[in-house]
Amino acid sequence: MFGGRGMGGGRVVADEEPGPVIRHSGPPREGKLVAGDGEHIEAISAHIERHVGPVTMVFHEIVSTGVHVDIHQVGATAERPFHVLVTSGMSDLAMSVPEGAEEFRFAELFLTVPAEWSLTMEAFKDEANYWPIRTLKVLARMPHEYDTWLSLGHTVGHGEPPTPYASGTDLCAALLLGPVSVPDEFGEFAMPDGRKVHFWQVFPLYREELDLKVKRGTDALLELFTRHRTPDVIDPKRRNVCRSRFGWW
């Protein structure tokens, strides 16, 4: 939940100025067929288990282009009533970062879904169940396909203009944050080969929340999340914090 540990001494720190919205146009860069780096995958899996919990399932890609993106699932528990889904493979390649941001060339992504969320291959036939997985995979490839980068405070719309991720929800964009309901230490990892990998949490937004973030900055949006005690666990029907009894913020 926003507020408390994550918003205080934790890694959820945002820009004071309106943050960037990552857009892309034209066809993606053509990627070659690739296989996953076994040592890289094992190192990330060990980092997940060290700071979050046991990996209970890995959704492996059969055919991969550009980078091989697997999704690691840390199952829900009584103490942590949500699943954590983490990518591996995005950091196989460096992103094209601007001068001065070299520290952020390598990244992976994660998000959280409720314990009752259906995470089976049969359930994934319904986009209403699959869209969080699809979003992680699309975002993990995007920097490499469009010669860009993703980092703290960046937002990416689902299409242009943004459209809902699936039926049954009006969420249509993603904001990247530091860890909220997982340990702060999970947010950074020094790989055995020396590269520094940042783990950014993907938090879905409504169109009005995206517009507020673009106009007034990430901090203004996070203040509303804190005020309304918005959970960071994905809820397709959660409250839109840009709506009050009197209209839109």
C-alpha positions in Angstrom: 0.0 0.0 0.0 1.2 3.5 -0.8 2.4 5.4 2.3 4.2 4.0 5.2 7.6 2.3 4.6 7.6 2.5 0.9 6.9 6.2 0.7 9.2 7.2 3.6 12.7 5.7 3.8 12.1 3.2 1.0 12.8 3.4 -2.7 9.6 5.0 -3.9 11.0 8.4 -4.7 9.8 10.4 -7.6 10.5 13.4 -9.7 9.5 16.8 -8.6 8.8 17.8 -12.2 6.3 16.2 -14.6 7.9 12.9 -15.6 8.4 11.5 -19.0 5.9 9.5 -20.9 7.6 6.9 -23.1 6.1 6.8 -26.6 7.2 4.9 -29.7 6.1 5.0 -33.3 6.8 2.9 -36.4 7.7 -0.8 -36.4 10.0 -2.1 -33.7 13.6 -3.0 -34.5 13.7 -6.5 -35.9 15.1 -8.8 -33.2 16.9 -12.0 -33.8 15.8 -15.3 -32.3 17.5 -15.7 -28.9 17.7 -18.2 -26.1 17.9 -17.3 -22.4 21.2 -16.9 -20.6 21.0 -19.7 -18.0 23.5 -18.1 -15.6 21.7 -14.8 -15.8 18.3 -16.4 -15.1 19.7 -18.3 -12.2 21.3 -15.2 -10.7 18.0 -13.2 -10.9 16.1 -16.2 -9.5 18.4 -16.3 -6.5 18.0 -12.6 -5.9 14.2 -13.0 -6.0 14.3 -15.8 -3.5 16.7 -14.0 -1.2 14.6 -10.9 -0.9 11.0 -11.8 -1.8 10.4 -15.5 -1.4 10.6 -18.9 -3.1 9.9 -19.0 -6.9 7.0 -21.3 -7.3 6.6 -21.1 -11.1 8.5 -19.8 -14.1 6.6 -19.0 -17.2 9.2 -19.7 -19.9 9.1 -18.3 -23.4 9.3 -20.9 -26.1 10.3 -18.5 -28.9 12.0 -15.2 -28.1 13.2 -12.3 -30.3 15.6 -9.7 -29.1 15.7 -10.8 -25.5 14.4 -13.9 -23.8 11.8 -12.8 -21.2 10.7 -15.3 -18.6 8.3 -14.4 -15.7 9.1 -15.7 -12.2 6.2 -16.2 -9.9 6.6 -15.9 -6.1 3.4 -17.4 -4.8 1.1 -15.7 -2.3 1.3 -16.6 1.4 -0.7 -15.9 4.5 1.8 -13.2 5.5 2.0 -11.8 1.9 -1.5 -12.3 0.3 -0.4 -11.5 -3.2 1.7 -13.0 -6.0 4.9 -11.2 -7.1 5.7 -11.6 -10.9 9.2 -10.7 -11.9 10.9 -10.6 -15.3 14.3 -12.0 -16.2 15.9 -11.3 -19.5 15.3 -7.5 -20.0 18.7 -6.9 -18.5 20.5 -9.2 -20.9 21.0 -6.1 -23.0 21.8 -2.6 -22.0 19.2 0.1 -22.7 19.9 3.3 -24.6 20.1 5.8 -21.7 20.8 9.5 -21.9 24.2 10.9 -20.9 24.5 10.9 -17.1 22.1 8.0 -16.6 24.6 5.2 -17.3 23.8 3.6 -13.9 20.3 2.7 -15.2 21.3 0.9 -18.3 20.1 -2.5 -17.0 16.6 -3.2 -15.6 14.0 -5.8 -14.8 10.3 -5.3 -14.0 7.9 -6.7 -11.5 4.3 -6.3 -10.4 1.9 -7.8 -7.8 -1.5 -9.4 -8.2 -4.0 -10.7 -5.6 -3.7 -14.2 -4.3 -7.0 -15.1 -6.1 -5.7 -14.1 -9.5 -5.8 -17.0 -12.0 -2.2 -17.8 -13.1 -2.6 -20.9 -15.2 -2.2 -21.6 -18.9 -5.9 -22.3 -19.2 -6.8 -19.0 -17.4 -4.3 -17.1 -19.7 -6.6 -17.8 -22.7 -8.7 -15.0 -21.2 -6.9 -11.6 -21.6 -8.6 -10.4 -18.4 -6.2 -12.9 -16.6 -3.2 -12.6 -18.9 -2.8 -8.8 -19.3 -0.4 -8.3 -16.3 1.9 -11.0 -17.8 1.6 -9.5 -21.3 2.3 -6.0 -19.9 5.5 -7.2 -18.3 6.7 -8.8 -21.5 5.8 -5.9 -23.7 7.5 -3.4 -21.4 10.6 -5.6 -21.0 11.1 -5.7 -24.8 10.2 -2.1 -25.5 13.5 -0.4 -24.7 15.4 -2.9 -27.0 12.9 -2.7 -29.8 12.6 1.1 -29.9 16.1 2.2 -28.8 14.8 3.8 -25.6 14.9 3.2 -21.8 12.7 2.7 -18.8 13.4 3.9 -15.3 11.9 5.3 -12.2 8.9 7.7 -12.8 8.5 6.7 -16.5 5.0 6.1 -17.8 4.0 4.0 -20.8 0.5 4.1 -22.2 -1.2 1.0 -23.6 -1.5 2.3 -27.2 -1.8 5.9 -28.4 -4.2 7.2 -27.2 -4.1 4.7 -24.3 -6.8 2.1 -24.3 -7.8 -0.4 -21.5 -5.5 -3.4 -21.0 -8.5 -5.8 -21.2 -12.2 -6.0 -20.8 -13.4 -5.5 -17.3 -10.9 -2.7 -16.5 -10.2 0.9 -17.5 -6.6 0.8 -16.5 -4.6 1.8 -19.5 -1.0 2.9 -18.6 1.9 1.8 -16.5 4.0 3.9 -14.0 7.4 2.6 -12.9 8.2 2.8 -9.2 10.6 1.4 -6.7 9.5 -1.5 -4.5 6.4 -0.7 -2.4 5.3 -4.0 -0.7 8.5 -6.0 -1.1 11.8 -5.3 0.6 13.7 -2.2 -0.5 16.8 -4.4 -0.9 15.1 -6.2 -3.8 15.3 -3.0 -5.9 19.0 -3.3 -6.9 21.2 -6.3 -7.7 24.9 -6.5 -8.7 25.1 -9.3 -11.2 28.1 -11.7 -11.0 29.5 -10.0 -14.1 29.4 -6.6 -12.5 26.4 -5.0 -14.1 24.0 -3.2 -11.8 20.3 -4.2 -12.3 17.4 -2.1 -11.1 14.1 -3.7 -10.4 11.1 -1.3 -11.1 7.6 -2.0 -10.0 4.9 -1.7 -12.7 1.8 0.0 -11.4 -1.2 0.4 -13.7 -2.9 3.8 -14.1 -6.2 5.2 -15.3 -6.1 7.7 -18.1 -6.9 10.6 -15.7 -4.1 9.5 -13.4 -1.7 9.4 -16.3 -2.8 12.9 -17.4 -2.3 14.2 -13.8 1.2 12.7 -13.7 2.2 14.3 -17.0 0.9 17.7 -16.0 1.9 17.9 -12.4 4.6 15.2 -11.9 4.8 11.8 -10.2 4.9 13.2 -6.7 1.5 14.8 -7.1 0.0 11.5 -8.1 1.8 9.6 -5.3 0.3 12.0 -2.8 -3.1 11.1 -4.0 -2.3 7.4 -3.8 -1.1 7.9 -0.2 -4.1 10.0 0.7 -6.5 7.3 -0.5 -4.3 4.4 0.8 -4.3 2.9 -2.6 -2.9 -0.7 -2.6 0.0 -1.4 -4.9 -1.5 -4.9 -5.7 -3.3 -4.7 -9.0 -7.0 -4.4 -8.8 -8.8 -4.0 -12.2 -11.6 -2.1 -10.4 -9.6 0.0 -7.9 -10.6 3.5 -7.1 -9.5 6.2 -9.6 -7.8 8.7 -7.3 -8.3 11.5 -9.8 -12.1 11.3 -9.1 -13.7 12.8 -6.0 -17.3 13.4 -5.0 -17.1 16.7 -6.7 -15.6 15.5 -10.1 -12.1 15.2 -11.3 -9.0 16.5 -9.5 
